[in-house]
Amino acid sequence: MASGMLSLTCPSSSSLSLPHHFKGGAAGKPKLLNQASFFGKRFVNAKSFTRTSMAVALNVSRFESITMAPPDPILGVSEAFRADTNEMKLNLGVGAYRTEDLQPYVLNVVKKAKKLLLERGENKEYLPIEGLASFNKVTAELLLGADNPLILQQRVHSVQGLSGTGSLRLAAALIERYFPGAKVLISSPSWGNHKNIFNDARVPWSEYRYYDPSTVGLDFDGMIADIKAAPEGSFVLLHGCAHNPTGIDPTPEQWEIIADVIQEKNHIPFFDVAYQGFASGSLDVDASSVRLFAARGLELLVAQSYSKNLGLYAERIGAINIVCSSADAATRVKSQIKRLARPMYSNPPVHGARIVANVVGDPELFNEWKEEMEVMAGRIKSVRQKLYDSLCAKDKSGKDWSFILRQIGMFSFTGLNKAQSDNMTNKWHVYMTKDGRISLAGLSSAKCEYLADAIFDSYHNVS
């Protein structure tokens, strides 16, 4: 029906249509109608019927065609976990660090940085579009090294983003606008949100082989072949360290070969660095892949996140870094990223940025942070070793579980299929993603043997 018109079906099956706020009066002048005058004596017998018809018509939503979205495959795991009342339940779905008591952990260095903010009485004024200048400075230095000549030559620019996801999304928008038709290559498998980000930005993507189920390791030959076969000038999305979901990283020698192929094909490396310092316990070791590519003179995009290594999950603090062949090019790219950010979210939040700037920019706090990261990474390595030991003690079938020790970071890719993963949840109350990934950051030493029982049962007794 026409906008502004209300159609009423009367008992006589005739139809009355008129503007909902007036009806022509004497001399053609509009006459305002209230509900009482509209439902006068003439329509008294139809009052109940017409009111019902009106209610039905007005309750039909203009959003009726929008269907219910499926639950998020990762965040939905936590919802199911919270609803479970079993005391042995384990949440190994979400990649968030937990203490040995399986409680969320706020780093001591973060508490000190927050105290500094209160003492200084920092204001809450808007940040520039590119974010907090002191944050952008330290984040580039953390990634590439403070004395990196690329920084001194002003060939590196950083734009504060909404953690890793928001930074990836900004880069995707840049690709869509300035590299129309260019394809992004994503590892198979990869973090579940990668495909969502590029789909939403309307950037075409394809997958390169990465995981070899026969070895529960890296399919390096397949990876290299697929990168070689990709159209020249493609963007290759690489996990800087602690590959999510597999926990399988290339060796230093393999990174050299990957760089060779990308350079030969004139591809653009695009790193996602979500775990710097949190994987090995060393900030420098975990940034070595990015630094290798930068040292070769390759132009790069690098998305960074401080959710894991500083535990700033809810602060949504990260950056998109651009490494270009000249300072002029880097400045122009930064200007266009700012232009893309402006209609998305205008400017980023300040609180998390100040925490990062205080921690990384203060030598004493920075050293304390590195010590805390070593403790967190060490705890994950410890439960990884204990899980492996428990599985070996239980399983006398000859199954090789050593892949658990070869993986790195907070995740382990167990090799369990969907049915086996379902058994883990339905029978053992172990909540995990359906691809077989478990977060060792959510596991305690006390629960390692129980988890080993669940994996042993699911692997051997469920096909």
FIKOL-306114 format. One record per residue: x, y, z of N, C-alpha, C in turn; residue in three letters. Coordinates in steps of 0.02 Angstrom, whole numbers, plus 32768, in hexadecimal, padded with zeros to 4 digits. Layout:
// FIKOL-306114
XYZXYZXYZAla;...
//
This chain:
// FIKOL-306114
802B7FC58000800080008000802C803E8000Met;801180777FEC803880B47FE8804D80CB802DAla;808780EC8031809F81068070806F8139808CSer;8063813680CE8037816580EF7FEE815380E8Gly;7FDD811880CC7F97810380C47F8A80C880F2Met;7F4E80C5810C7F39808F81387EFC806E8118Leu;7F00802E81097EC9800A80E97EA57FE0811CSer;7E627FE8811F7E397FC2814E7E077F978128Leu;7E037F58813B7DD37F2B811C7D947F288147Thr;7D5B7F3C812A7D1C7F3F814F7CF57EFE8146Cys;7CC17EF381717C9B7EB5816C7C797EAC8128Pro;7C6A7EE281077C477EDC80C67C777ECA808FSer;7CB67EBE80A17CEC7EAD80727D017EE88048Ser;7CE37F2480557CFB7F6080317D3A7F778054Ser;7D607FA180337D9F7FB7804F7DA080038053Ser;7DB8801D808A7DBD806580957E068077809CLeu;7E1E80A580717E6480BB80757E658106807BSer;7E8C812080AA7E92816880B27ED2817780D8Leu;7EEB81B580D17F2681C680F87F1881BB8141Pro;7F4C81A381667F3F819081AB7F3781CC81D9His;7F46820C81C37F42824481F07F0C827781DEHis;7EEC827281A37EB782A281947E878285815FPhe;7E4D82A8815B7E1C829881287DFF82DB8110Lys;7DF082DF80D07DD6831E80B57D98833680DBGly;7D96837680EF7D5D839381127D3783C380E4Gly;7D1483F281037CED842380DD7D1C844D80B2Ala;7D03845E80767D28848780467D6C84688035Ala;7D6F8426803B7DAC840380277DE6840A8058Gly;7DD6842980947E0C843280C47E1783F280ECLys;7E5683E380FD7E6383A781237E4283A98168Pro;7E288372817C7E08836D81BE7E2D833781E5Lys;7E4E8349821D7E72831882457E4282E98266Leu;7E5582AA82677E2A827782847E4C825782C0Leu;7E27824F82F77E428227832D7E2081E28329Asn;7E3781B583557E1C817183517DD0816F835CGln;7DB8819A838A7D70819A83997D4681AF835EAla;7D5C81E5833B7D3481FD83027D3881CD82C8Ser;7D7281AB82C07D78817C82887D4B81408294Phe;7D4D812582D17D2280EC82E17CE0810682FEPhe;7CBC812E82D87C7B814A82ED7C44811782E6Gly;7C06813182E77BCC810582E67BCA80DB82A7Lys;7BE180F882707BDC80D582307C0280938232Arg;7C378090825C7C618054825C7C5D802E829EPhe;7C29803E82C77C278021830A7C267FD58308Val;7C037FB682D77BFF7F6D82D57C407F4E82BDAsn;7C697F77829D7CA77F5C82817CE47F6C82ADAla;7CD67F8F82E77D0D7FA8830F7D407F708321Lys;7D277F3A833E7D537F0583547D797EE78319Ser;7D567EDD82E17D757EBD82A77DAC7EE9828APhe;7D9D7F2982837DCE7F5582647E0B7F608290Thr;7E007F6382D27E397F6A82FF7E687F2F82F9Arg;7E4B7EF382F47E747EB782EB7E9B7EBB82AAThr;7E7A7ED082747E9B7ED682337ED37F088236Ser;7EC67F4182577EFA7F74825E7F367F598283Met;7F2B7F3582BA7F617F1A82E27F8C7EEB82B9Ala;7F6B7EC082927F907E9082697FBA7EB58235Val;7F9B7EE882147FBF7F0D81E17FFA7F3381FDAla;7FF07F53823780257F7C8253805C7F548273Leu;80507F15828580837EEB82A580AF7EC78273Asn;80A27ECD823380CE7EAE8201810C7ED981FAVal;81477EBF820B81857EE6820C819F7EF281C6Ser;81BB7F2C81BB81DD7F3B817D821D7F128177Arg;82337EF381AF826F7EC981B0825E7E7F81ADPhe;82217E6F819782087E2B819882337DFC816EGlu;82537E15813B827A7DEA810D82BF7DD98128Ser;82D37DF8816183157DEA817D83127DAA81A6Ile;833C7D7B8194833C7D3A81B7836A7D3C81F4Thr;83617D0B8220838B7D06825B83D27CF08247Met;84047D148260844A7D028251845E7CC5827AAla;848A7C9B825F84A17C62828684CE7C7A82BFPro;84D27C5482F584FE7C68832D85477C688317Pro;856E7C94833585B57C96832585D67C54833AAsp;85FD7C35830E86187BF3831E86487BF28359Pro;86667C2C836A86947C2E83A286717C4A83E0Ile;86527C8483D986317CA2841385F67C79842ALeu;85D77C5483FC859F7C28840E85B57BEF843CGly;85F57BDC8437860F7BA88463860C7BBE84ACVal;861D7BFD84B8861B7C1784FD85D57C198519Ser;85A47C2984EE855F7C2B850485487BE5851AGlu;855A7BB384F385487B6E8505856C7B588545Ala;85AA7B6D854C85D17B5C858885B07B7885C7Phe;859A7BB785C4857B7BD685FE853B7BB48613Arg;85187B9685E384D97B7585F284E37B2F8610Ala;85207B14860B852F7AD08623853D7AD4866EAsp;851D7AA8869585257AA886DE85567A7286F7Thr;85747A4C86C985A37A1786DE85E27A3686FAAsn;85F87A1C873486327A3B875586747A2D8732Glu;867679FC870586B379ED86E186BA7A12869EMet;868A7A3C868F86897A5D864E86C87A878643Lys;86DC7A8B860387167AB285EF87047ADC85B2Leu;87177B1B85B4870C7B47857A874F7B508556Asn;87587B2B852187967B3084F987877B4C84B4Leu;87517B7384B0873D7B8F8470875A7BD38462Gly;87527C01849187687C46848687B17C4E8498Val;87D57C72846E881C7C7D847A88287CB584ABGly;881D7CA884EB88297CDA851F88517CB88557Ala;88847CDA856F88B07CBD85A2888C7CB685E5Tyr;88997C7F8606887F7C72864988B87C5F8678Arg;88AE7C6C86B888DF7C5786EA88DA7C0C86F6Thr;89047BF2872189017BAB873288BE7B9A8753Glu;889D7BCC8771885A7BC2878D88247BCE875AAsp;88387BD7871B880B7BE286E287E17C2286EALeu;88017C55870587E17C96870C88017CC886DCGln;87DA7CFA86C587F77D2F869B88317D5186C0Pro;88617D69869A889D7D8686B888A97DCD869ETyr;88AE7DFB86CD88C27E4086BB890B7E4786CEVal;89357E57869E897C7E5B86AA898C7E9286DELeu;89BC7E84870889D07EB5873B89E97EF6871BAsn;8A0A7EEF86E38A257F2A86C189EC7F5486A5Val;89B47F358692897A7F5A867B895B7F8186B6Val;89587F6286F0893E7F85872B89687FC2873BLys;89A97FBB873589D67FF4874389CC802C870FLys;89C4801886D089BA804A869B8978806F86A5Ala;8944804B86BA8904806B86C78909809C8702Lys;893080898734893A80B5876E895C80F68759Lys;898C80F0872B89AE812B8711897D815A86EELeu;894F813D86C9891E816586A588F3818D86D6Leu;88DF816D870C88B78190873E88DE81C88760Leu;891E81BA876F894781EC8791895382298765Glu;8957821D87248965825486F58925827B86E4Arg;88EC825F86F388AD828186E588A3828D869BGly;88B1825A867288AA82618629886282708617Glu;8859829B85E4881582AC85CE87FA8277859EAsn;87BD82808589879B8251855C87888273851ALys;87B282A1850387A582C284C487AD8290848AGlu;878E82A2845187948279841587DE82718402Tyr;87EF823583EB8831822B83CC882D82408382Leu;8866824E836388668255831A8850821582F9Pro;883E821782BA882781DC8296885A81A4829AIle;889B81B5829488CF8182829588DE816782DAGlu;88C18185830F88CB816B835288FE8192837AGly;8912817583B18940819483E08987819183C4Leu;89A781CB83BD89EA81CD839E8A1D81A383C3Ala;8A1D81A784068A4E8181842D8A4281368426Ser;8A038121841F89F480DA84138A0F80C583CFPhe;8A0180EC839B8A1780D983588A6380D48354Asn;8A8580FF83788ACF80FE83788AE980BD8396Lys;8AD080AC83D28AEB807183F48AD5803083D2Val;8A9B803283B28A837FF383938AAC7FE18356Thr;8AC28014832F8AEE800782F68B327FEE830EAla;8B4A800D83448B8B7FF9835F8B897FB3837CGlu;8B527FA1839B8B4B7F5D83B78B4B7F2A837FLeu;8B2A7F3A83488B247F0B83108B657F0282EBLeu;8B877F3982DB8BC17F3782AE8C047F4182D1Leu;8C027F5783108C3F7F6783338C497FB38333Gly;8C5A7FCF836D8C5D801783748C9280378347Ala;8CC7801183388CFE802D83108CF8801982C7Asp;8CBE800182B28CB67FEA826D8CBD8027823EAsn;8CE88022820A8CF2805A81DC8CB2806F81B8Pro;8C84804181AE8C458051818C8C1D808581B4Leu;8C20808081F78BFE80B182228C2280F4821EIle;8C6580F182208C8C812F821C8C82815381D9Leu;8C76812C81A58C6B814881628C22815C8157Gln;8BF9815381898BB1816581878B8C813F8150Gln;8BA2810281448B8080D681148B4D80A98135Arg;8B4480B281768B13808C819C8AE180BC81BCVal;8AA280AF81B28A6E80D681D38A3D80A681F5His;8A2580B9822F89F58091825489B680B8825FSer;897D80978259893C80B58267891A808A829CVal;890A80A882D588E88083830A88A5806982F1Gln;8898802882FD885A800982E788357FEA8322Gly;87FB7FCE831387D27FAD834687EA7F65834DLeu;88217F5E837088437F1E837B88587EFF8338Ser;88637EBD833888797E9E82FA88427E9B82C5Gly;88057E8D82DB87CD7E8882AC87C27ECA8287Thr;87BE7F0182AC87B37F42828E87ED7F568260Gly;88297F44827388647F55824A88637F2E8209Ser;88517EEF820D88497EC681D188137EE281A3Leu;87DD7EF981C287A57F14819B87B97F548176Arg;87E17F7F819687FA7FBB817688257FA98139Leu;88517F788142887C7F63810B88537F4580D2Ala;881F7F2080E487F37F0280B087D17F398088Ala;87BB7F6E80AA879B7FA7808787CD7FC98059Ala;880C7FCE806F88407FEB8045884B7FC28006Leu;884D7F80800E88567F537FD4881C7F5A7FA4Ile;87E07F5A7FBF87A57F5E7F9487A47F9E7F6CGlu;87B97FD57F8987B580167F6787EE80227F37Arg;882B800E7F4A886580217F2288867FE77EFDTyr;886E7FAB7F0888877F717EE3884B7F497ECAPhe;881F7F677EA287E17F467E8D87F07F047E69Pro;87CE7ED07E8087D67E8F7E61880F7E667E7EGly;883A7E857EA688727E5F7EC488577E2C7EF4Ala;88777DF37EF688607DBC7F20888B7DB77F5ELys;886C7DA47F9688907D957FD488947D4A7FDCVal;88D07D317FE988D97CE97FF588D87CDD8040Leu;88AE7CAE805688A57C9F809D88B87C5680A8Ile;88DB7C4880DF88EE7C0380ED88B17BD780FASer;88B87B9880EA88847B6780F8889D7B34812BSer;88857B38816A88517B658183886F7BA7819BPro;88447BD581B1885A7C1481CD88297C298203Ser;88387C608224880A7C7C825587C77C888233Trp;87917C738254874F7C73823487387CB7821DGly;87507CED823C87387D30822A875B7D4D81EDAsn;87927D2F81D787B57D49819D87877D4C815FHis;87667D168152873A7D14811787007D45811ELys;86E57D4A815B86AE7D7A816686C47DC18156Asn;87017DD2816B871A7E168161871F7E268117Ile;873C7DF980F087457E0780A887047E028082Phe;86D87DD5809786967DD3807986717E148083Asn;86747E2E80C086507E6B80D1866C7EA780ABAsp;86AE7EA5809E86CE7EDB807886C97ED0802CAla;86AA7E99801886A37E887FD186E77E807FAFArg;87157E607FD287577E507FB787597E067FA7Val;87677DF37F69876A7DAC7F5887A47D897F7BPro;879A7D4B7F8E87CF7D267FAF87CE7CDD7F98Trp;88067CBD7FA0880B7C747F9588397C597FCBSer;883D7C187FCF88657BF8800488A57BD97FE8Glu;88D87BDA801289147BB38002891B7B7C8036Tyr;89357B43801F893C7B0A804D896C7B1B8086Arg;895B7B0480C189847B1280FC89897AD5812ATyr;89507AB9813A894E7A82816B894C7A3F8148Tyr;89777A11815F897A79CD8144895D799E8179Asp;891F7985816F8901795981A28926791881ADPro;894B7901817B896E78C1818289A878C681B4Ser;89C4790281BB89FB790B81EA89E879398224Thr;89AD795682218998798B824F89CF79C08251Val;89E879D082168A1E7A0182108A147A2E81D4Gly;8A487A4F81C08A457A7F81898A4C7A5D8145Leu;8A1E7A6D81188A247A5680D28A4C7A8C80ADAsp;8A8D7A8B80B78AB77AC1809C8AB97AC08050Phe;8ABF7A8580348AC27A807FEA8A827A9A7FCBAsp;8A497A887FE98A097AA07FD08A027AEB7FD7Gly;8A1A7B06800F8A187B4E801B8A407B737FE5Met;8A7C7B5D7FD88AA77B7E7FA78A897B797F61Ile;8A6F7B3E7F508A517B357F0D8A167B637F03Ala;89ED7B6C7F3589B17B967F2F89C37BE07F2BAsp;89F57BF57F518A0B7C3B7F4E8A297C497F09Ile;8A4E7C197EEE8A6A7C217EAA8A347C257E75Lys;89FE7BFF7E7F89C97BFB7E4C899A7C377E4FAla;899D7C5E7E83896F7C977E8B897F7CCE7E58Ala;894D7CF57E4489597D2B7E15898E7D5C7E30Pro;89B97D737E0589ED7DA17E1A89CE7DDF7E3BGlu;89EE7DF57E7189D57E307E94899F7E227EC7Gly;89957DE27ED989647DD17F0B897E7DE57F51Ser;89507DEC7F8089627DF77FC689637DB37FE8Phe;89997DA4800A899F7D63802C899A7D6F8078Val;89637D58809589587D6180DD897F7D2B8103Leu;89AD7D42812D89D87D16815389D07D23819DLeu;89D37CEE81C589D07CF5820D8A187CFF8226His;8A267D3882458A6B7D4782588A8A7D148286Gly;8A627CF982B48A797CC582E28A3B7CA48300Cys;8A447C67831A8A0E7C43833D89CF7C408311Ala;89D67C1F82D8899F7C1A82A8895E7C0382C9His;892A7C2782BB88E77C1882D588BD7BFD829CAsn;88A47BBF82A0889A7B9682DC88CE7B5F82E8Pro;88FF7B5682BC89277B1882BF895F7B1982F2Thr;897A7B56830189B57B58832B89F47B418307Gly;89EF7B3B82C58A277B22829C8A477B5E8278Ile;8A867B6B82858AA97BA282648AE07B878236Asp;8AEE7BAB82008B287B9881D78B697BA081FEPro;8B9B7B7B81EB8BDE7B83820A8BFE7BC281ECThr;8C337BDC820B8C557C1781EF8C6B7C0B81A6Pro;8C827BCE81978C977BBE81528C5A7BBF8123Glu;8C227BA7813A8BE67BA881108BCC7BEF8105Gln;8BD27C1981388BBE7C60812F8BE87C8080F8Trp;8C287C6F80F38C527C8B80BE8C387C768079Glu;8C247C3880738C0A7C2080328BC87C418022Ile;8B9D7C4980548B5C7C6B804A8B697CB28031Ile;8B997CD580508BAA7D19803A8BC57D197FF3Ala;8BED7CE77FE18C077CE17F9C8BCE7CDF7F6AAsp;8B9E7CB37F778B677CA87F488B3B7CE67F42Val;8B2C7D057F7B8B037D417F7B8B267D797F54Ile;8B687D7E7F5C8B8E7DB17F398B8E7DA37EEEGln;8B987D647EDC8B997D517E958B577D5F7E72Glu;8B207D537E968ADD7D5C7E798AC27DA37E80Lys;8AEA7DCF7E9D8AD57E147EA78A957E187ED1Asn;8A8D7DE87EFF8A557DEA7F2D8A637E1E7F64His;8A2F7E2F7F8A8A367E5D7FC28A297E368003Ile;8A5A7E30802E8A507E0D806E8A227E35809CPro;89F57E1280BC89C47E3180E889C47E078128Phe;89E47E20815C89EC7DFA819A89B57E0A81CCPhe;899E7DD681EE89727DDD8228899B7DC98265Asp;89AC7DF9828F89D67DEC82CA89AC7DF68308Val;89917DC0832189637DC3835B89837DAA839BAla;89C07D8D839789DC7D6B83D28A257D7D83DFTyr;8A3C7DB783CA8A837DC883D28A967DC6841CGln;8AC87D9D842B8ADF7D9684708AB97D618497Gly;8A7F7D5084808A537D2284A48A5E7CDA848DPhe;8A7D7CD284528A897C8F84378AC77C6F8456Ala;8B017C8E84498B407C7284628B537C8E84A6Ser;8B357CC884B78B497CEB84F38B7A7D2384E3Gly;8B8F7D2984A38BBE7D5C848D8B9D7D888458Ser;8B9C7DCA84648B817DF984338BA97DF783F2Leu;8BEA7DF283F78C147DF383BB8C0E7DB38392Asp;8C0D7D7A83B38C067D3A838F8BC37D38836AVal;8B8F7D4E838B8B4C7D4A836D8B427D7D8335Asp;8B6D7DAF83308B697DE082FA8B9B7DD282C2Ala;8BBF7D9B82C78BF67D8E82988BDE7D848250Ser;8BA37D6782478B8A7D5D82038B7C7DA081E1Ser;8B5C7DCD82058B4D7E0F81E88B8D7E3581DAVal;8BBC7E3282088BFB7E5681FF8C237E3A81C5Arg;8C1F7DFA81B98C417DDB81808C277DF9813FLeu;8BE67DFD81378BC87E1880FA8BD97E6380F2Phe;8BD67E87812A8BE57ECF81278C2E7EDB8114Ala;8C5B7EB2812E8CA27EB9811E8CB27EAD80D5Ala;8C877E8880B48C907E7B806C8C787EB48041Arg;8C5B7EE680608C437F1F80398BFD7F16801EGly;8BDA7EE280358B967ED7801E8B667F08803ELeu;8B357F1E80198B007F4780368ACF7F19805AGlu;8AB77F3080948A8F7F0480BF8A527F2880DALeu;8A207EFF80EA89EA7F13811689EE7EE58153Leu;89E97F02818F89ED7EDA81CC89B77EF081FDVal;89897EC3820D89567ED0824089707EB68283Ala;89687EDF82B6897F7ECE82F989477ECF832CGln;894E7EA78360891D7EA6839689417EA183D9Ser;89257EC2840C893F7EBE8450890D7E9A847ETyr;88DE7E76846088AD7E51848988CF7E1A84B1Ser;88FB7DF4849289197DBA84B389567DCC84DCLys;89877DEF84BD89C67DF884E189C37E29851BAsn;89917E56851B89877E82855589447E748578Leu;891F7E43855E88DF7E31857D88AB7E698577Gly;88B17E92854388827ECB853C88497EB9850DLeu;88297E80851A87F57E6684EE87BE7E9884E1Tyr;87A47EB6851687697EE28510877B7F2984FDAla;87BB7F3A84FB87CF7F7E84E987CF7F89849EGlu;87D07F53847787D07F56842D88087F838415Arg;88467F6F8424887F7F98841388AF7F7183E6Ile;88BE7F8F83AD88EB7F72837C88FF7FA68349Gly;891D7F91831289347FC182DF893B7F9E829CAla;89347FC6826889477FB0822589877FD68214Ile;89BC7FB1820389FD7FCF81F38A097FC881A8Asn;8A247FFD818A8A347FFD81438A7F8007813BIle;8A9F7FDA81188AE67FE181078AEA7FEA80BCVal;8B04802480A78B06803480608B4E803F8048Cys;8B56804380078B99804B7FEA8BB380927FF0Ser;8B8880C180018B9D8107800A8B7381278041Ser;8B8E815C805E8B69818180918B2B81A28074Ala;8B3281BA80368AF981DB80168ABF81AA800BAsp;8ACF816E7FF48A9A813C7FE98A798129802BAla;8AA1812180608A85810E80A28A56814580BCAla;8A69818380B18A3F81BB80C789FD81BD80A2Thr;8A0081B0806089C281B0803889948176804BArg;89B1813C805789888103806A8967811080AEVal;898D812B80DC8971813C811E8936816C8116Lys;893D819D80EB890881CF80E388C881AE80CASer;88CE817C809F8893815A80848875812A80B7Gln;889F810C80E1888480E28117885C810D8148Ile;887581488157885081778181880D81898161Lys;880F8192812087D181A380FC879F816A8100Arg;87B7812D80FF878B80F38105877080EB814DLeu;879980FC817D878580F581C38750812781D8Ala;8754816381BB8727819981D086DD818681CCArg;86C3816C8195867C81598194866D811781B7Pro;86A080F081C7869580B081EA868880BB8234Met;86B780DF825586B080E8829E86CC812C82B4Tyr;86DF8155828686F7819A8292873D819B82B1Ser;8744818482EF87868180830E8784814A8345Asn;87BE8131835787C080F6838487BE810A83CEPro;87B180DA83FA87AE80E8844287F480F4845FPro;87F6811984958836813084B08851810584E9Val;882680E58510883D80C7854E887180908542His;8862806085188891802B850A88D1804484EBGly;88CB807684BF89068092849F893680B084D2Ala;891B80D28504894580F08537896680BA8562Arg;89438084856F8961804D8595899D8031856FIle;89948023852F89CA800885068A0580398504Val;89F6807884F78A2B80AB84F38A5180B08534Ala;8A2F80AB856D8A5080AF85AE8A7C807285BBAsn;8A63803785A88A887FF985B58AC57FF48587Val;8ABA7FFC85478AF17FF385178B22802D8519Val;8B088069852A8B3380A485298B5A80B08569Gly;8B4D808A859E8B70809285DD8B9F805685E7Asp;8BE0806085EA8C0F802785EE8C017FF78628Pro;8BEF801286618BE37FE7869C8BA47FBD8691Glu;8B6E7FDD867B8B307FB8866E8B397F878634Leu;8B5F7F9B86028B6A7F7085C88B8D7F3085DCPhe;8BC07F3586068BE47EF9861D8BB77ECD8648Asn;8B8E7EED86718B607EC7869A8B2D7EA2866EGlu;8B177EC386398AE87EA3860A8B087E6585EATrp;8B467E6B85D58B687E3385B58B6C7DF785E5Lys;8B787E0686258B7A7DD086578B367DAF865FGlu;8B017DD786608ABE7DBA86668AAB7D918629Glu;8ABF7DA885EE8AB17D8185B28AD57D3E85B3Met;8B127D3E85CB8B387CFF85D08B147CCE85FFGlu;8AF77CE986358AD27CBF86648A947CA28643Val;8A6E7CCC861F8A327CB485FD8A427C8185C8Met;8A747C91859F8A887C61856A8AA37C218589Ala;8AC67C2885C08AE17BED85E28AAB7BC085FEGly;8A757BDE86198A3E7BB686338A1D7B8E85FBArg;8A157BAD85C189F67B8985898A247B518571Ile;8A647B5E856E8A947B29855B8A917AEF858DLys;8A887AFF85CC8A867ACC86008A4A7A9E85F9Ser;8A0E7ABC85ED89D37A9185E689D57A6C85A3Val;89F57A89857189FE7A6585328A277A26853DArg;8A5E7A2C85628A8979F385718A6379BF859BGln;8A3E79D685CD8A1A79A785F989E2798385D3Lys;89C179A685A5898D7985857D89AC794F8552Leu;89E5795F85348A08792D850B8A1C78F18535Tyr;8A3978FD856F8A4E78C6859C8A13789B85B0Asp;89DA78BB85BF899F789585D58984786B859CSer;898478848560896C785D8526899A78228518Leu;89DB782D851C8A0A77F7850F8A0377C08544Cys;89F677D4858289EE77A285B889AF777985AFAla;897B77958592893C7772858A89387749854ALys;895777638515894E774684D38988771884C1Asp;897A76D784BE89AD76A584AD89A4768B8466Lys;897D76B1843E896E769A83FA89A576AA83C8Ser;89D676D283DD8A0A76E683AF89FC7729838EGly;89C37747839E89B27789838389E777BC8399Lys;89FF77E383688A32781583768A1178588388Asp;8A19786C83C689FB78AB83DD8A2E78E483E0Trp;8A6878DB83C38A9E790C83C98A8E794E83A6Ser;8A5C794D83798A49798C83588A3479C1838BPhe;8A1A79AB83C48A0579DA83F88A407A05840FIle;8A7B79E684148AB67A0A842A8AD47A3583F2Leu;8AC97A2183B48AE47A48837C8ABB7A88836EArg;8A7E7A8883858A547AC3837C8A687AF883B0Gln;8A547B3683A38A6A7B6E83CE8A307B9E83DAIle;8A337BC084128A017BF2842289C97BD6844CGly;89917BF9844C895B7BE7847A892F7BAF8460Met;89347B9D841F89087B6B8403892C7B2A83F3Phe;89057AF583F3891C7AB483D988E67A9A83AASer;88FC7A86836F88CF7A68833E88D37A1D8349Phe;889F7A00836688A279BB837D889D79878346Thr;8882799B830C8876796B82D78834794782DEGly;880D7958831287CB793A831B879A795682E7Leu;876F792A82CC873D7941829C86FF795B82C0Asn;86CC796E829A8691798D82B9866E795C82E8Lys;8665791E82D3864378ED82FE866A78E2833FAla;86AB78DF833986D578D5837486D4791383A2Gln;86D2794D838286CD798B83A9868A799083CDSer;8655797983AB8613797783CB861379498407Asp;863679118402863B78E2843A866079028475Asn;8692792A846586B6794E849A8687797984C3Met;8658799984A0862A79C684C285F079A084E2Thr;85D0797484BB8593795284D385A17921850CAsn;85D978FE850885E778CC853B861578E68572Lys;8646790D855F867A7922858E8674796A85A5Trp;8646798F8589863A79D5859C86787A01858EHis;869B79F0855986D47A18854386BC7A418507Val;86BA7A82850F86A07AAE84DB86D97AC884B0Tyr;86D27ABE846E87067ACE843E86E67ADC83FBMet;870C7AF683CC86F17B01838986EE7ABF8365Thr;86C27ABB833386B47A7C831286EB7A6582E2Lys;871D7A9082D887557A7C82AC878B7A5782D3Asp;87807A4C831587B17A27833D87E37A538362Gly;87DB7A95835E88097AC2838087F87AC783CAArg;882B7AC583F488217AD2843B88507B0A8451Ile;88397B33848088627B69849B88837B5084DBSer;88C57B4684D888E97B30851388EE7B678547Leu;88DF7BA5853488DE7BDB856488A67BD48596Ala;88737BAB8585883B7B9F85B288407B5D85D7Gly;887C7B3F85D688877AFE85F688B57B068632Leu;88A57AE3866888D07AE386A388F57AA186A7Ser;892C7AA086CD89517A6186D789257A2C86F7Ser;88F97A42872388CE7A138747889C79F08718Ala;888C7A1086E0885A79F486B2887A79D08675Lys;88BC79CD867388DD79AF863888CC79658630Cys;88CB7941866788BC78F98662887478ED864CGlu;88467916866688007910865287F9791F8607Tyr;881B795285EE8818796285A78837792A857ELeu;886D790D8596888B78D48573885B7899856EAla;8835788C85A38802785785A187CE7866856BAsp;87B978A48567878678B8853787A078B184EFAla;87DD78C784E387FB78C284A088057879848DIle;881F785284BC882C780A84AF87EB77E7849CPhe;87B677F384C3877677D384B5875977EA8472Asp;875C782A8465873E784684278764782F83E9Ser;87A6782B83EE87CF781883B587C677CE83A4Tyr;87C677A383D887C6775A83CC8780773D83C6His;874E775C83E4870C773D83E786D6776083BEAsn;86E87797839E86B877BA837286D977C3832EVal;86B777AE82FB86D577B282B886C477F48297Ser;
//
